[in-house]
Amino acid sequence: MAGSLLRGAMAGAAGTVALNAATYADMALRGRPASGVPAEVASRLAGKVGLDLSAGDEEATANRKSGLGALLGLATGLGVGAAYGLLGRRGDLRDGLMLGLAAMAASDAPAAALGVTDPREWGVEAWVADLLPHLLYGVVTAATWSELRP
């Protein structure tokens, strides 16, 4: 079981690298800024557990939120991969697409629940910008899992 968990987390790490690369490529191609959603989710979650991120000046606070937002993304990618590893699936394309949707839900549902964003108000461009990197995450995670499983 521990081996499956570790292999799944490793596969999730590979998928997370692919998701981040796709996101940064999109930012470079379209000239768009980084999303503030992960930082805001991190800020609101920190507040819910009583963690004060505001020590220091505004820049330090913003940097803390940004760093925690990025760490949440990494934790989500590794966690979804680890959970997939425990399921012991085959790692085929269908699994990859489902994994991508699961990762997207794992990141978007908390943001929506915390009132940071409302996916019902997103346009087509926003949905595509969110969906494609997550699908890439899923496909890379499943393919990596397939190569790593015994």
N, C-alpha and C positions, 0 to 999 in steps of 0.2 A: 504494500500500500504506500509506504513512504517513497519507494522508487517511482511509482506512478505519479504521485503528487509532485515530486521533484522534476520528472520529465515533463509533466504538464506545465509547471511553472516556467521551465526552460523554453518550451514551445510558446507559451504566452509572452515571454520576453522577446522572442524572435518576432512574434506578431506585433508587439508593441513598437518595436523598432520600425517595422514596415508602416504601421499607422502613423507614427511620428514623421517618418520620411515623406509619406504622402501628404500629410498636413502641411509640412514646411514647404514642399514643392508647390502646393496650392497657394500658399502665402506668397511665394516668390513669383509664380506665374501671374497671379491676379493682383499682386501688390496689396493684399489685404493684411490688416494687423492680426496679431494673435487674438484669440478669443479671450474675453475676460470672464467667461462662465466658470472655468475650473477654479480660478482664484476666488470668485464670489461664493461658489459652493464650499470651498475650503474655509472661507471666512465664516460663513453661516454655521457650518458644522462645528468649527472651533468654538463659536459662541454658545452653541447648544451644550457643549461639554465643559463650559466655563474657562476656556483658554483665551486669554487676552493677547491678541496679536499686535496691539497698538503701542507697545513699548518703543520709545524712540520717535524719530520724526516720521512724516508722511511717507517718505521714500522707503524707509526701512519697513514700515507696515505693509506697503504695497509689495515689496520684495518678499516678505514673509508669506503673504497671501498667494503670490505667484508661485513661490517654491512649494508651498503645501498643495496647491492645485496640481502642479506637475507630479508631485509624489502620489496624490490620489489617482491620477491617471496611470502611473506605473503600477500601483497596487491593484487597480481594477484589471489591467492587462495580465498581470501575473496571477491574480486570483481567479479570473475566468479560465485561464490556461490550466491552473492547478485543478480546478473543479472538473474541467474536461478530462484531465489526466486520470482522475479518480473514476470517471465513467468508463474508461478503457475502450473508447470507440475506435473505429478503423482509421479515421483521419482522411476521409474522402472529401470531395468537393461539396457534397450536400452538407456534411458536418461543418465544413468551413463556412458556408453561407449562414448556417444556423448559429455558429459561434459568433460570427460578425454581428448578427442581430442581437444576440445575447449581450455582447460587449457594449453595443450601442444602448441597449436598454439599461445596462448596469451603470452607464455614465449619464444618460439623459433622464432616467426616472428620478434619481435624487435631485437633480437640478430643477426638474419640474415640481417635485414635491416641496422643495424649499422655496419655490416661487422665484427662482433665478431666471427661468425661461419658461415659455409656454409653447411647446412644439405645435400646438394647434394654430398658432399664429405665424409659423414659419412659411416662407415661400418655397417654391421648387428649388431655387438655387441653394438655400440653406439646407434643405433636406438632402440634396445631392452631395453637398460639401461635408455633411455629417455621415451619410450612408457609405459613400465609396471608401474612405479610409477604414471604416469599421469592417466592411466586407473584406478588404485587403487583410486586415488584422486576422479575421477568421480563417481565410484561406491559408495564410502563412502559418498560423498557429496549428491548424489541422495537418498541413503538409509536414511541418516540423515534428509534430507528434508522431505521425506515421513513420518518419525516419528514425525516431528515438525509441519507439516502443520495442520491447523485446520480441 
